[in-house]
Amino acid sequence: MGGRAVELDRSVPALLFKVGRYPLHQGSVGAVRSLGRAGVAVHAVVEDAYTPTALSRHLRRRHVWPTTGLEDPATLLDRLLRIGRRLPARAVLVPTDDEAALLAAGAQDRLAECFLLPKVDPDLPAGLAGKRGLYRRCLAHGVPAPDTRFPADRGGLVHHARELGYPVVVKNLAPWDRLRAPVVAGTTLVPDERALLALVGTPRAVLLQAYVPRAVAQDWIVHLYAAPDGRCAPVFTGLKLRSWPPHAGVTTYARALANPGLARRSARLCRAIGYRGPADLDWRLDLRDGRYKLVDFNPRVGAQFRMFETERGLDVVRALHLDLTGRAIPTGAQREGRRYVAEHLDVAALLGYRGRTGAARPPGYPPVRGGLESAWLAWDDPLPAAAAAVRALAAAVRRYGR
């Protein structure tokens, strides 16, 4: 690693917070390792004492709190503040899912008693994580996006799907919907009308989106940190190569690849809308018209953020801690070619992609280099990988039994 490593303020702890029950969350483990290795005392809200995050040797203390997302927001805030008052000092709050990020942004003045948070318009994260709000902002700022429709009833569902053409992408409309009243488990690619009508029972809770065929597309990831002055640094870019479910799910294998034009485009958007804090953006390059189309804007740390770092070891979580503790965020280019794999999902993804058309790759696609960042496996922190393997196997057995 070139240059002097980034130094964080070790007197300021951090608390990781998410809402809902999904113990196999690789972003939380990555954040614990990133801050813990830098000497920060890391605390985390976990579902139980045996989640991968709870077993990391870099975690100072786990706070067992099995949330569901069905709680009243005021109840969640009260419990979060009770945890904050037990910490040794005001802590950097690190939301690791959309619901936690929205909750924190909406109550940032109240949470300031115990936590350090980026100053952002309280309503903006909800307007970005919510699909209707994001699409409207894309239209307002001239940002390309896949054609999107918001059906109001079953007739509109059929009409809009035929208008967009099959296969069509179906998504839950807003972040809290996926916990409280999910129509689909996640982004879902639907092959035909019969499957659509069998899947969607409440059209008003979903959106339909035109599908850009993978053979004529590239899926790009942008992770960045937007500072209070509007400057975005760092800005990382990478190429998603596999996902689960195939072609429409979460990242299982990706590579860090410099894309300066996309980095500038993402930073301009954040400045234009006044966004501050960490962000995870998904863009799909449509090779038919040469345009990058914004698919998702997650107003928080992304699950695969550890794929990206500079030569001095700066990643998005460390940038957040530096900024909120009053330290300068050093500039530097990303370490090129680093690979990221989510082991528990990529095994299924490899099987799912077998015999299918793969993603188009950019000209001059470089050979593999730059090291591999695993979601779970780390030689200095082995227990999270063991816990993830046991839980993934148990989930697979339950699915097979059903």
N, C-alpha and C positions, 0 to 999 in steps of 0.2 A: 504494500500500500504506500503510495507516494505521499510525501509531505507529513507534517505533524498532525496527529490524529485530533479530531474535534474534541474539545473538553467541555463537558456539561457542568452545571452548578449542582454539585452533589448534596448540597444542603436542602434542595427542593425536591420532595418526593413526587411521585406520579400515581394516579389512580386510573386503571382501565375500567371502563364501564360499558356494558351492552344490555339490551333488553330482549328477553325471550330465551327459550331453551334450545340451544344448539351447541353442545359442549365441544364438538369438533370444529373449533374456530381457529384457523391457522394464523389469522391476523393478530389475535391476542397473544399467542405464543411468540410471534415475531416481535411484537412491541415489548414484551417482557424481556426478551433476550437483548434487543437493541439497547434499551435504557439500562438494564441491569448490568450488562457488560461494560457500560460507561460509568458505572459506580452509583447510579441513581437508585434510591430505595423505591421499588415498584410494588404497588398494591393492586389487586384485581378483584372485581366482583365476579364470582364463579357460581355455577349451578350446584356443584357439590365438591367435596374435597378431593375427588379423584379425576377431575377433568385434566386434560393435558396441560392447560395453563396453570392449574393449581399445583401441579407436581414439578414445575420448572424450578431448578436450583437458583435461578436468577430472581425469583419472586420473593420479596421480603415478607409479605403477608397476604393470605387469601381471605376474602370476605364472602362467605357462603350466603347467597341470596338468590334463590331460584325464581326469577321473574317469569311472567308469561306474556306480557304485552297487553293483557286484559285489565290491568290495574288502572285506577284513576291516576292521571299524571301528577296530581298533588300528592298522592300517596307515594309515588316513586320519588318525587323530589324530597319529601320529608325523610325517607329512609336514606337517600343519597347524602343528605346533609348530616344525618346522624353518623354515618360512616366518616364523612369529612371532618367532623368535630373530634373524632378519635385519632386523627392523623397527627403526626408530630409538628407539622407546619402546613401552611397553605400549599396545596398540591396542584400540579399540572393535571387537568382532567383530559383523558384521552378516550373519547367515544369511539367505539369500534364497529358500530352499526348505525344505520340511518335513524332508527327510532331514538337511540341515545343521543345522537347529534342534534336532532330536532328538539328533543326535550331540553338539552343543555342550552341551545341557542335561545329558546323561548323563555328561559328562566335565568339568563346569564347574570342579571343584576342580583338576584337572590342567591345564586350559587357562588357569587364572588366572595361571600363570607368565608368560604373554605377552599375555594378552587381558583386557579388561574385559567382563563379561557380567552380565545381570540374574540375581539370586538367585531360583531357582525350584525347586520340588520336582523332582528329576531325572527322575522318572517321569511327571510331569504332561503335558508336551508330547506324549509318545507316546500318552497316554490321550485327548488331545483331537484330535490329527491322525488317530488310528486310529478308524474309523467305529464299531466295536463299543463302544469306550470312551466315545466322545462320546454315543452313543445312551443308554448306561447313565447317564451323568451328567445328561442331559436328563430322564430319568425320575426320577432321585433328587432333582433340584432343581425339579421341576415346570415345566420349560421345554418348551413345545410343540415337536414335531419331526414330520416326515412319518412315517407308519407305515413301519416298517423290519423286514425279515426277513433272517435269516442262514442260508441253506440249507446243510445238511451233505452232501447228495448230490444226484444228478440228480432223484430223485423229489421231494425237498424243493424243489428249484428250480422244478419245474413246479407243485407244489401252492401254494407261496407266491406265485408270479407270478399264478396264477389268483385267489388270495385277494385280492391287492392290486388286480388289474385292469390291463388294458393300455390305453394304453402304460405300461410300467414302466421305472423308472430303474435302471440297473446301474452299480455302482462297484467299484473295487478295494477290498479290505478295509482295507489298511494302507499307509502311505506308501512303505515300502521295496518293496512288491509291484510298484509301477508301474515300477520300474527292474529288479528281479530276475526277476519272473515275472508280468508284467502279463496280465490276462485281457482287459481293455478298455484302449484308449488313454487314456481319461479318462471323465468322467461321460457315459454313453451312454443315450439314450432308445430303447427297443426296442418296436416296434409290435405284435408278436404272438408267439405261442409258437414258431412255426417259426423266426423270426429269433433268438429267445432261445436255442434249442437249437443253432443253427448258430454262435452267438457264444461261448457259455460252455462251455468244456471242463472246467474245474475249479471246481465250484460252491463249494467251501469257501474259495476265495480272493476271493469277491465277496459283496456284499450286494445286496438288492433293496429299492427304496424306492418308495412310492406317488408318483405324479406329480400335482402340482397343475397343472391346465391353465393355460396362460399367459393365456388370455382372462379368467380369474378370479383372477389372481395379480399381485403386484408383487414384483420381486426387489430387495432392499435390501442394501447393502454397509455394513459398519461397520468402520472402522479406528480403533484406539485404542492408547494406551500406558498400561500399568498400572504405577504407581510402587511402590517398596518398601513404602510405608505403605498400599497398597491403593487409593489414589486413582487414578482413571482420568482422565488429562488429557494430551493432548487426546482427545476422542471425536468422530470425524467420521462422518457418515452420507450416503449417496448412493443413487441409484436406477439399477440396471442396466437399460439399454434394449435392448442387443443383445449377443449372445454368439456364439462359434463353437466347436463346431457350434451351430446355432440351438437356443435354448431350454434347452440343457443344458451349454454349454461355458464357456470362459473369457470374461471381459468384453472386449468390443471397443469399446463405446460406452456411456458413463454420465454422470450429472450429479450434482454435489454438491447435496443438498437436506437442509435441517435436518429432523430427526425426533427431537425431544427425548425422546419416550416410548421409542423404540427405543434411543436412546443410554443412557438410564437403565437399561433392561432389560439391555443388554450389560454395562454397568459393574457392575451387581448380580451378574450371573453370574460375572464375573471375581473379584469380591471373595469370593463364596461358595465358589469352588473354590480360591482362593489363587493365582490366576495372576498372574505378574509378567512384564513385558516387552511388546514390540509384538505385536499380534494383528490378524488379518483374519477377520471373521465374515461369513458369507452367511446372510441370512434371507429366507424367502419368505412374504409376506403372502397368506394364503388368504382371499379375499374372501367365500367361502361361509360361513365361520364367524368371520371377523374376527380370526384369530389369526396372529401372526408365528411361523413355524416355523423353527427353527435347522437349516440344511442342512449347513454346514461351519464348523469352527473351525480356522483355520490359525495355529499358534503362532509367527508370525514376521511380517516385513514383507510386505505384499501387493504384487502386481505393479503395481497401478494406484494406489499410495499417493499419487503426485504429483497426483492429482486434488484432493486435500485439503490445505488450508493455512489458517492464520489470517491476519488482517490484518497481523500482524507477520512472516509468512513461516514460521511454525512448522509442520512436518509431523511424521509419526511417526518418521522416521529422525533428524531433528534432535532430537526429544524424547528418543530413545534416547541420543544422544551427550551431550546436556545432563545427563541423569540419571546416566550412568555416569562423567561427569567432575566430579560433585559440584555442578553448577549447577542453579539453580531452573528449573522448567518454567513459563513464564508462561501464564496463562490467556488465553482469548480465543475469540470465536465464529469458526466457519469462514467462509471466503469463499463466499458462497452463489452457486449457479448455474454454478460452473466445470464445464466439460465435459472429458471424457477420451476419447481415441480411440487405439486400437492399429491403426495404419494398415494393416499387412501382413495383419491378420486381418479388419478391418472391411469391406474390399472384398468378400471372400467372404461375410461375414455379410449385407451389404446384398442380395446376390443370393439368399442363402438365405432371407431374410425376405420376399422379394417374393411377394405373393399369399397370405401367411400371416396369421393373426390376430396382431395385435401385443399387447404387454403392456398391461394396464389401467394407467391413470395416476391419481395422487391428485387429489382435488378441488382446484381452484385451482392447477393445474399452471402454474408461472410461465413467461413467455416466455424465450427463450434470452438469456442474459447471463452475465457473469462470466469470459469468456475461455475459450480452448481450450488444454488441455494435451495435446500429442501425445506418444505413447510414444517416437518416434524423432526427429522433426524439431524442431530447435532452432537458431535463427539463430546463436547463439554457439558451437554445437557440431555442425557439419554432418556430420562423417564417420560417426557411428553410423547416421544415416538412410541414407546411401549404402550402407554395409555391409549394413544390414538389407534394403534393396531388392534388392541383388545376391543375397543368400542366399535370400530369399523366392522370387525368380524362379527360381533354380536348383532349389529344392525343388519348385516347381510343375512345372517341366519334367520332373524325374525322376518325379513322380507321373503326369504325362500320358503319359510314355514307358511306364510300367508298365501 
